[in-house]
Amino acid sequence: MKERFFQPVDNAPLIVFRIFFGFLMACESFGAIITGWVKNVLITPKFTFSFIGFEWLQPLSGNGMYFYFALMGTFGLLIMLGFRYRIAIISFTLLWAGVYFMQKSAYNNHYYLVLLISFLMVFLPANKNLSLDTKFGKVKTENQMPYWIIFLFICQVTFVYVYAAIAKFYPDWLDGTFTKNLLQGTTTRPFFLEIFSQKWFYLFIAYAGIAFDLFIVPFLLFKRTRTLALIASLVFHLFNSITLQIGIFPFFALTFALFFYPPITARKLFYPKRLKQDFVILPFSNSNKNVFYFLIIPYLIIQFALPLRHHFIAGDVLQTEEGHRMSWRMMLREKSGFIVFKVKDNTTNEVWIHNYYNDVTPKQASNLATKPDFIWQYCQRIKKQNEGKDISIYVDCSIAINRKEYRPLIDPKFDMAKAEWSHFKHNEWILLQE
């Protein structure tokens, strides 16, 4: 089995994936500028809610973020062309990581997936063919790679889909509540609203989503069902692209199909003129094995374990959000809420309501009213604004999940000025529902 991982195979799937990946990253980066995403999420806000521990990571001032994304888009094109690939992929990864950790208000699972794949591509020989690096003699042309690269991508896709399927096994998904709400929120046209309101339709979408996530990888792995699975992927992702408008993710997800077909298939489809190249089996260096043993195996262990962490934290992750991110819990619930911050000066006993709308945008406010980590970070901001004073902060916050009744989220008697944040255990100031 160990020898299997280092068996040389045609590198065409990786080469073609690099081209698609670079193109899609360029589209995502330039598209974020054109659609106003950069302006709305990074320029308009006075500050962003970064990942906890990365509060120092804030957007560039003025129009700096436009140049930031334009630079990312340029690196995407360089990745696609395979020009100065190593510099381009490292630079893109660092810039993308900066945006990812810089803001959570527009969190999306495919941003996380892009970060992971970008990181992995830094260590993969994706410019060994069909690249300007080989054309200009910067790297030697090769037509092979170790099998573990294909194994790596298959494992990553498996984690995404299987954990997404497991997360759907909760009442509001199984009875169609969430899919009905989700679909009805995508259109105002009477014809589609009528269809989306039919019980048979939203239940079909709910269970088709579970079935797709559970079986797409096994079906892609077996030759007899592979083409059927590819067609199902096309239908599934195009439907999501049209109804949910989730950017490049549907197309990005489709590119992973390259690694499920025999490696020679990608060469036959995308550059058949080079099919006659001699496939020379060469021994791999120890560095290839070191990357596998000391980077890829630990990476896969982390990817397997990280989505499980919320099972070891008290409470329902749908409510508490503890362990939600980076767990492939995709498009699972709709949340609404209201929040009031009461600040007390312990020296004068003066009490006032803090108007958070002076600080945040409506999009940030919607997250602030429903997500405990946003609440904790904002309380830290209130403390900083009142530095030098002995204050207490009390939060009155209730949320509704999937348009059901409102329930309290934060203990209103807990002094949030003294609250601490824990990544891997339940935070005592978050109320648990029976």
N, C-alpha and C positions, 0 to 999 in steps of 0.2 A: 504493500500500500504506500509506503514511504517513497518508493521509487516512482510510483504513479504521479505524485505531485511534481516531480522534477522531469517528467517525460516531456521532450520537446514536441510542441504542436504548432500548427500554422498560426502566425500572429495577426492574421487578417481581421478577426473580430475586434481586437484591441485597437488596431490602426483605424478601422472604420469608426469605432466608438469614439476615438479621439476627435475625429473630424466632426461628427455630430455633436459631441459634447462642447467643443469650442464654438461651433455655430450657435447652439442653443444658449450658451452663456453670453455670447455677444448680443443675441436677441433679448435676453433677460435684462442685461445691463443697460443697453440703449433704450429698450422698451420702458424701463423704469423711469427714465428721464421723460420720454415722449408722453407717457400716460399720466404723468403728474405724481407718480408714486414717491419719487425722491422729494418733491416739494412738500407733499402732504405729510409724509412720515418723518422726514429728516430735516427739512429746512424750516417749515412753518412752526413746529413746536419750539417752545423756549428751551426745553431739554428733553432727552429721551429716557425712557425706563430701560436701562441696560440690564443685562444679566447681573444678578447679585455678585458682587466682587469686581465687576467691570464698570462701576459707576463713573470712573474716570474717563471711560471711553465714550466721548460725545461727538456729534457731527462737526465737521469743519464749518467755520463761519462763512457768512455771505453765500456766494455761489460755489463754494469749495466742493460740496457734495456732487454737483453736476460734473465737475472735472474728475472727481473720484470715480463716478460710475462710467464716465467716458473712457477713463484709463482702464477700468475693468473690462469694458467692452472691447477695447483694443487688444488687451491680453487674450481675451476669448478668441479673437480673430487670429492672433499669432499661434494659439494652441491649435486651432483648426488647420492652419497652414503648416504647422510643425516647424515654425521658424524660431530659433532660440528657445526651443520648447521648455527646457529645464528652467530657464529664467522666467518664461511666461507663466508656467503652471505654478511655480512657487509664488510669484507675485500675485497672481489671481487668487490663489488660496489664502494668502495673508489679507488681501483686500476684502475678499468675501467673508472671511472670519471676522474682520473688523466690523462689517455691516451686521453680521449675524449677532454678535455679542453686544452690539451697540444699541439695539432696540428690540423690544418684545411686543410692541403694540400691534405690529403686523406680522406676528409669528406665523410661520407656515411650515409644515413638515417637509415640504420639498426644499426649503432653504437649508434645512438640516441635512437632507440627503445630498444636496449639492456640496455642502461643506465636507462631508465624509468622502465623497467620490473625488473631490478636488485633492484632498489630503492623500488619498491612495494613489492618485495619478502622478503625484510627485515622485513616487518610487517605482513606477512602471515604465518599461521601455516602449512608450507609445509613439515615439518619433522615429522608429527604426525603418519605416517604409512610408511611401507616399508623403514625404515631408520635404520642406525646403532645407532642413538640416542635412538630409541625405543627398539632396541635389547639389548642395554647395560643399559637400564633403566634410561637414562638421561632425557627423557621426557616420559609422559604417552601416550600410544597408543590411538588414537581416530579415528573414522571413519566418522566424520561429520565436517561440517564447515558452517558458515552463507552464505546464498544465495548471499549476496552482493559481495562476492568474484567472483562468476561467472559473475554477472552483471558488475563488474569492468573490467574484461578481455574483455567482449563483447563490452563495451563502448570504450576501448582502440583500439581494432581492427577496430571498426566503424570509429573512428577518422582517423586512418591511411588510410583506403581505400576511405572514402568519400572525404576527402581533396585531396587525390591523384587524384581522378576522376575530381573534380572541376578544379584542376590546368591544366588538359589536354584540357580544352575548350579554346584553343587559336589557331589562324590560322595555324601555322606551324605544329601543331599536327593534326588538323582536315583535312588538305589537304595531310597528309602523309609525309611532308617534313622531319620532325625529325625522324620518324620511318625508313624511307628509309635510311637516313644517318647513323642512329644507326646500323641497320642490316648489311649494307654494310661494316661497320667498324669492324664487328666481325669475318670476314673470308676472306681468299684470294683464296678459292677454286672456280673455275669457275662455277661448278654446283650450289652451293649455292648462289653465286653472281648473277647468272642468275635469280634464284627464287626470291631473295631479291630485285631485280630491277624491278620485275613485279608490276605494279601499283595496281592490285587487291590484291596482297599479302601484300604490306606494308600498304595499306588502311585497309585491314582486321585486321592486327595486331594493328593498331591505334585504330580502333573502338572496337575491342575485348578487348583492354586494358581498355577503358572507361567503357564498359559494365560490365567487370569483377569487376572493382573497385566499380561501383555503386550498383551492384546487389548481390555480393557474400555474404554480411552479411544478407540481407533479405532472400536469398535462404537458407542459413545455419540455420536461425531461424525457418523456417517452416519445419515440418516433411516430407511433401510430396516432397519437393525439396532438402532436406538436402543431401542425397546421391549423387544426380546429382551435387550439388554444391561442394561436396568433390572431386568428380572425376574431375570437372573443375579446382579445385584448384591444384590438382596433375599435370594435364596437363600444366596449366599456369606456375606454379612454376618450374617444371622440364624443360620446354622450356626456361625459364629465366636462370635457372642454367647452362644449356648447352650453350646457345648462348651468354649470358652476363657475365658469370663467376663471379657472385657476392657473392661468399663465402657461408656462412651458411644461409644467409637470406631466400632463398626459403624453406629450411627445418624448420627454425625457425618459419616462417609464418604458415606452415602447422600444427605446434603443437597447435596453438590456436583453431583448430577445436575441441579439447577435450572439450571446454567449451560450445559448441553449442549442443552437444548431451545430453540426459538425464544422470545425474551424474553416475547412476548405470552402464551405458554402458562402461565406462572406466574400472570399476572393472571387468566386465564380460570379457573384451578383454585382460586385462593385468595382472590381478591376480585373476582368477576365483576360485582358491582353497580357497580363503578367502571370497567367496560370502556368505557363510553360517554364517558369523559373525552377531551377533544380532545388529540391528541398533537401538541404544538407543537414544531417544531424550532427550537432556540435556539443561538446561537453559544456555544462554550465559551470560558472565559477563559484567559489565558496560564497561570494558576496550575494549571489542569488539565493542561496540557501540561508544565509544569515538574515536576509530580509524576511524570508518566509518564517523562520523559527522565532526571530526576536521582534518582529513587527506585526506580521500578518496574524499569527496565532494569538498573541495577546489582544490584538485588535478584535478578532472574531469572538474571543471570550467576553470582552467588554460589551460588544454589541449584543451578545446573547443575554448577558446579565442585566444590563442597564434598564431595559424595559420591564424587568420584573420587580424593580425596587418598590413600586407603589403597593405591591402585595404585602410588603413587610412594614408598611406605615399604617398606623391606625386611621380609620375613616374611609369614606368613599371618595376615590380620586375625582369623580365627576363633580363633587362639591368642593373638596379641599384643594384640588389642583396639585397636591403634593405628589411628585413623581409623574406628572402628566407629560411634560415636555421631554423630547428625545426618547419617546416610548412608542412611536408609531400609532398614537391614538388619534386617528385622522377623521375629521368631519363627523364627530360623535354626538355633540350636544349643542344646544342653543342656550345661552345664558343672558339674563337681564338682571339688573339690580339697582339699588339706591344706597347711598352712603352719606353719612354726616360725620364730620370731624369736630369734636368738642375739645377745646384747649383750655386748660386751667392753669393760671399762674399761682403756684403754691405759696408764694410770698404775700400776694395781695388778695388771694382768693377770687380774683376776677376770672370769669368764664366767658368764652366767646366761641362762636361758630367760625371755623376756618373755611373761607370760600376758595375751594380748590379750582373752581372754574377760572380764576385769575391766572392760574399756572399752566393748565393743561388744555389740549384740544379736545373736541367731542369724542374723537376716536380713543384718545388716551383715557378720557373720563369713563368710557364704557368698560375699559379694562380695569380701571381703578375701582369701579363699583362691584366687580365680580371676582377678582383674582387676589388672593392673600399676599402674594409676593409684591405685587404693585402697592398694596395697602401698606405693607411694612416699609417699603422703600420711601413711600411718600411721607410716612410718619418720621422717618429719618431726616427728610427734607424740612419738615416743620420744625423739628428740633434744631436743625442748623440755622433756620431763619430766626429762631428765638435763642440763639446762642448767648450764654451769660445769664439766662433766666432759669429758674427752677420750675419747670412746667410738667404737667401730666397731659396725656392725649388719650381720649376715649373715642372709640369708633362705634357708630351705630350703622350696621350694614346688614342688609338682607338680600338674598338672591332667589331667582326663580329659574329652574332648569326645565328646558323644553316647554315653556309657557305654563308651568304648573304653579302651585301656590308658592308664595314667598316665604323663605325660612331664614332665620338669622345665621350669619356666617362668622361674625367676629364677636367674641365675648365683650359686651358693652361695659363691663366692670373692670376689664384688664387695662392697666396703664401701658399703652403702646409706646410710650417714651422709654420704657424699660424692657420692651420686648426684644428678644433675640431671634435670629433666623437659623434654622437647621435645614440642611439639604436632604438628609437621609433619615430623619425621624419626624414624628408629628410635632407641630408647633402648638403648644398648649393653649394659645389664645384663639386658635381656630376651633369653632364649635363643631362637635360631631353630631350628626343626625342619626336617630335610631332607624 
